[in-house]
């Protein structure tokens, strides 16, 4: 699974941001090949003021499906809409999502003889915010 992410920083003008964002989101909805879309609104951080305001995650089956979507007329139009925001106010990320059946992610550095089984460690990870924990898409 492939995920296209956009991390939006806190806007200087929230009303202007929301207007552009809603138009942008409507264009994202028209992209071909989307398996799943998720929006995360950041409400705080244990490290003080968060540097991220909102996260848009768009999932695709493959890199080819993602490329086709982003290069489509709707993808190009969405890119133009996004450019209405200041360039330093968002970050675009192309990511691989690693998942296995059952929703657990393998840990190559896990010690097989460790006292805490990986399943218990995975359960503890579920308390972490969706913005930083492994995705459960599938």
Residue pairs with C-beta under 8 A, 6 or more apart in sequence:
1 35
1 59
1 60
1 61
1 96
1 97
1 99
1 135
1 137
1 138
2 59
2 60
2 61
2 62
2 63
2 65
2 66
2 94
2 95
2 96
2 97
3 57
3 58
3 59
3 60
3 94
3 95
3 96
3 97
3 135
3 137
4 57
4 58
4 60
4 66
4 70
4 92
4 93
4 94
4 95
5 55
5 56
5 57
5 58
5 92
5 93
5 94
5 95
6 55
6 56
6 82
6 90
6 91
6 92
6 93
7 52
7 54
7 55
7 90
7 91
7 93
8 17
8 21
8 52
8 53
8 54
8 55
8 56
8 85
8 89
8 90
9 51
9 52
9 53
9 88
9 89
9 90
10 49
10 50
10 51
10 52
10 53
11 17
11 53
11 89
12 86
12 89
17 53
17 85
17 89
20 81
20 82
20 84
20 85
21 54
23 81
24 78
24 81
24 82
25 39
25 56
27 74
27 77
27 78
27 81
28 34
28 37
28 56
28 58
28 74
28 78
29 37
30 74
31 58
31 69
31 70
31 72
31 74
31 75
31 78
32 68
32 69
32 72
32 74
33 60
33 61
33 65
33 66
33 68
33 69
34 58
34 59
34 60
34 69
35 59
35 60
35 61
35 137
36 57
36 58
36 59
36 137
37 56
37 57
37 58
37 59
38 56
38 57
38 59
38 130
38 137
39 54
39 55
39 56
39 57
40 54
40 55
40 56
40 57
40 130
40 131
41 53
41 54
42 50
42 52
42 53
42 54
42 55
42 131
44 50
52 131
55 131
57 135
58 69
59 97
59 135
59 137
60 66
60 69
66 94
69 75
70 79
82 90
97 134
97 135
97 137
98 105
98 106
98 134
99 105
99 134
99 135
99 136
99 137
99 138
100 106
103 122
103 136
103 138
104 118
104 119
104 122
105 122
105 134
106 118
107 118
107 121
110 118
110 121
125 133
125 134
126 133
